[in-house]
Amino acid sequence: MIKHIVVWKLKDSAEGASKKENALILKSKLEGLKRSIKEVKHLEVGFPMSDSVDTWDVALYSEFENVEDLDVYRKHPEHMKVVELLNKIQLERRLVDYQV
């Protein structure tokens, strides 16, 4: 099992929307990947519970059966559409993939 975790800091405004609006748009688009990419075994998106300066704006937790399935996800056209959006609205991104 592969765990794929990503967190983002978003711009205060981008693409004509506020940070909060873009976070909600991103959440919807990321959650849609579960329906369109069969290799995704589990996917959830969340927002921070506090406004601490140390928190990130959006977190993604997802699971894949193996590295090959994660690679399919990364290259999938629907995922690439989300990446295009992220390139416009993100300030920073951090990720970790690990196997259990």
PASEBA-1860 file (N, C-alpha, C; in nm, 3 decimals):
! residues 100
1> MIKHIVVW> 0.084/-0.118/0.000/0.000/0.000/0.000/0.089/0.124/0.000 ~ 0.057/0.221/-0.086/0.129/0.347/-0.095/0.040/0.458/-0.040 ~ 0.095/0.536/0.051/0.026/0.654/0.106/0.087/0.777/0.037 ~ 0.000/0.865/-0.009/0.040/0.987/-0.082/-0.023/1.105/-0.009 ~ 0.062/1.190/0.051/0.014/1.303/0.129/0.074/1.431/0.072 ~ -0.013/1.530/0.046/0.030/1.657/-0.008/-0.038/1.768/0.071 ~ 0.036/1.876/0.098/-0.023/1.996/0.159/0.015/2.117/0.074 ~ -0.075/2.215/0.070/-0.053/2.335/-0.008/-0.079/2.460/0.075
9> KLKDSAEG> -0.001/2.563/0.045/-0.032/2.700/0.085/-0.080/2.768/-0.042 ~ -0.193/2.836/-0.033/-0.252/2.900/-0.150/-0.229/3.050/-0.147 ~ -0.233/3.110/-0.266/-0.225/3.255/-0.278/-0.350/3.317/-0.214 ~ -0.337/3.439/-0.164/-0.451/3.507/-0.103/-0.566/3.523/-0.202 ~ -0.531/3.545/-0.329/-0.631/3.547/-0.436/-0.563/3.506/-0.565 ~ -0.638/3.440/-0.650/-0.588/3.394/-0.780/-0.705/3.351/-0.865 ~ -0.691/3.370/-0.995/-0.796/3.328/-1.088/-0.931/3.392/-1.055 ~ -0.927/3.514/-1.001/-1.050/3.586/-0.969/-1.123/3.537/-0.847
17> ASKKENAL> -1.056/3.459/-0.764/-1.121/3.402/-0.645/-1.031/3.420/-0.523 ~ -1.094/3.420/-0.406/-1.020/3.430/-0.280/-0.953/3.297/-0.248 ~ -0.865/3.300/-0.148/-0.800/3.177/-0.103/-0.903/3.073/-0.061 ~ -1.004/3.117/0.017/-1.106/3.023/0.064/-1.186/2.964/-0.053 ~ -1.222/3.049/-0.148/-1.296/3.000/-0.266/-1.211/2.901/-0.345 ~ -1.084/2.933/-0.365/-0.996/2.842/-0.439/-0.974/2.711/-0.363 ~ -0.969/2.717/-0.230/-0.955/2.595/-0.151/-1.076/2.504/-0.173 ~ -1.194/2.562/-0.176/-1.316/2.482/-0.198/-1.320/2.425/-0.339
25> ILKSKLEG> -1.278/2.504/-0.438/-1.271/2.455/-0.576/-1.172/2.339/-0.586 ~ -1.055/2.358/-0.526/-0.953/2.254/-0.528/-1.003/2.126/-0.462 ~ -1.068/2.138/-0.347/-1.123/2.022/-0.277/-1.219/1.945/-0.368 ~ -1.308/2.016/-0.432/-1.404/1.951/-0.522/-1.335/1.879/-0.637 ~ -1.236/1.945/-0.697/-1.166/1.883/-0.811/-1.083/1.762/-0.768 ~ -1.017/1.772/-0.653/-0.939/1.659/-0.603/-1.031/1.541/-0.570 ~ -1.141/1.568/-0.503/-1.233/1.459/-0.468/-1.293/1.394/-0.592 ~ -1.306/1.469/-0.700/-1.355/1.413/-0.826/-1.259/1.311/-0.886
33> LKRSIKEV> -1.132/1.321/-0.851/-1.035/1.225/-0.905/-1.063/1.083/-0.858 ~ -1.121/1.069/-0.741/-1.156/0.936/-0.690/-1.256/0.867/-0.783 ~ -1.345/0.946/-0.839/-1.446/0.889/-0.930/-1.391/0.862/-1.070 ~ -1.290/0.939/-1.111/-1.245/0.926/-1.250/-1.116/0.845/-1.267 ~ -1.046/0.816/-1.158/-0.921/0.739/-1.167/-0.935/0.615/-1.079 ~ -0.954/0.500/-1.143/-0.985/0.378/-1.069/-0.871/0.331/-0.978 ~ -0.749/0.376/-1.006/-0.634/0.334/-0.926/-0.633/0.397/-0.786 ~ -0.712/0.502/-0.767/-0.721/0.566/-0.635/-0.806/0.478/-0.544
41> KHLEVGFP> -0.744/0.426/-0.438/-0.816/0.339/-0.344/-0.889/0.419/-0.238 ~ -0.830/0.530/-0.196/-0.891/0.616/-0.094/-0.838/0.756/-0.116 ~ -0.924/0.856/-0.095/-0.881/0.994/-0.111/-0.966/1.082/-0.022 ~ -0.901/1.171/0.052/-0.974/1.269/0.132/-0.898/1.401/0.130 ~ -0.974/1.509/0.139/-0.918/1.644/0.136/-0.971/1.718/0.257 ~ -0.882/1.791/0.327/-0.925/1.863/0.445/-0.860/2.000/0.455 ~ -0.918/2.080/0.545/-0.870/2.214/0.573/-0.825/2.221/0.718 ~ -0.737/2.315/0.752/-0.688/2.324/0.890/-0.799/2.361/0.987
49> MSDSVDTW> -0.781/2.315/1.110/-0.879/2.344/1.215/-0.845/2.473/1.289 ~ -0.727/2.529/1.263/-0.688/2.654/1.329/-0.629/2.749/1.226 ~ -0.614/2.875/1.265/-0.556/2.976/1.177/-0.410/3.003/1.210 ~ -0.344/2.910/1.274/-0.204/2.926/1.311/-0.119/2.954/1.186 ~ -0.016/3.033/1.202/0.072/3.063/1.089/0.147/2.939/1.041 ~ 0.153/2.836/1.124/0.223/2.713/1.088/0.140/2.615/1.006 ~ 0.010/2.641/0.992/-0.074/2.547/0.920/-0.070/2.574/0.770 ~ -0.104/2.473/0.695/-0.115/2.483/0.550/-0.263/2.494/0.517
57> DVALYSEF> -0.296/2.537/0.395/-0.435/2.569/0.360/-0.518/2.448/0.320 ~ -0.457/2.351/0.255/-0.530/2.233/0.206/-0.440/2.111/0.223 ~ -0.499/2.000/0.264/-0.425/1.874/0.278/-0.496/1.765/0.199 ~ -0.418/1.683/0.131/-0.468/1.568/0.056/-0.404/1.442/0.114 ~ -0.488/1.344/0.143/-0.442/1.212/0.186/-0.502/1.112/0.088 ~ -0.418/1.030/0.026/-0.470/0.930/-0.067/-0.390/0.801/-0.056 ~ -0.451/0.693/-0.102/-0.389/0.560/-0.096/-0.398/0.492/-0.232 ~ -0.290/0.417/-0.261/-0.280/0.342/-0.386/-0.228/0.203/-0.353
65> ENVEDLDV> -0.267/0.107/-0.434/-0.226/-0.031/-0.411/-0.076/-0.049/-0.425 ~ -0.016/0.023/-0.522/0.127/0.006/-0.549/0.182/0.131/-0.619 ~ 0.312/0.134/-0.641/0.377/0.249/-0.704/0.327/0.269/-0.847 ~ 0.301/0.160/-0.917/0.252/0.171/-1.054/0.117/0.244/-1.059 ~ 0.029/0.215/-0.964/-0.100/0.285/-0.959/-0.084/0.433/-0.927 ~ 0.011/0.465/-0.840/0.039/0.605/-0.810/0.091/0.676/-0.936 ~ 0.174/0.610/-1.014/0.224/0.668/-1.138/0.112/0.691/-1.239 ~ 0.017/0.597/-1.247/-0.099/0.615/-1.336/-0.175/0.741/-1.294
73> YRKHPEHM> -0.197/0.755/-1.164/-0.266/0.872/-1.109/-0.193/1.000/-1.147 ~ -0.064/1.004/-1.125/0.014/1.125/-1.152/0.007/1.168/-1.298 ~ 0.001/1.073/-1.390/0.002/1.104/-1.533/-0.138/1.114/-1.593 ~ -0.240/1.079/-1.517/-0.377/1.077/-1.569/-0.420/1.217/-1.613 ~ -0.488/1.229/-1.728/-0.532/1.360/-1.778/-0.619/1.439/-1.679 ~ -0.701/1.372/-1.602/-0.785/1.442/-1.504/-0.699/1.500/-1.390 ~ -0.597/1.426/-1.349/-0.505/1.477/-1.248/-0.427/1.595/-1.304 ~ -0.386/1.588/-1.429/-0.310/1.697/-1.490/-0.393/1.825/-1.497
81> KVVELLNK> -0.524/1.815/-1.511/-0.610/1.934/-1.507/-0.604/2.000/-1.370 ~ -0.601/1.920/-1.265/-0.591/1.975/-1.129/-0.454/2.039/-1.111 ~ -0.350/1.978/-1.164/-0.216/2.035/-1.156/-0.212/2.172/-1.225 ~ -0.280/2.186/-1.338/-0.286/2.316/-1.407/-0.347/2.422/-1.316 ~ -0.456/2.388/-1.248/-0.518/2.481/-1.154/-0.421/2.514/-1.041 ~ -0.360/2.412/-0.985/-0.267/2.432/-0.874/-0.152/2.525/-0.912 ~ -0.102/2.513/-1.032/0.007/2.598/-1.076/-0.032/2.746/-1.074 ~ -0.161/2.774/-1.080/-0.211/2.911/-1.080/-0.245/2.961/-0.940
89> IQLERRLV> -0.279/2.871/-0.847/-0.331/2.917/-0.718/-0.239/2.886/-0.599 ~ -0.138/2.803/-0.617/-0.054/2.764/-0.502/0.067/2.856/-0.485 ~ 0.103/2.873/-0.359/0.229/2.939/-0.324/0.337/2.835/-0.301 ~ 0.301/2.731/-0.225/0.396/2.625/-0.190/0.324/2.491/-0.187 ~ 0.405/2.384/-0.202/0.353/2.248/-0.194/0.458/2.161/-0.127 ~ 0.412/2.071/-0.045/0.499/1.970/0.016/0.429/1.835/0.000 ~ 0.508/1.731/-0.019/0.447/1.599/-0.032/0.537/1.493/0.024 ~ 0.473/1.381/0.058/0.547/1.263/0.099/0.469/1.141/0.049
97> DYQV> 0.541/1.046/-0.007/0.486/0.916/-0.046/0.563/0.812/0.035 ~ 0.490/0.717/0.091/0.558/0.610/0.164/0.480/0.481/0.150 ~ 0.551/0.371/0.170/0.492/0.239/0.153/0.474/0.173/0.290 ~ 0.359/0.109/0.308/0.333/0.035/0.433/0.305/-0.109/0.402
END
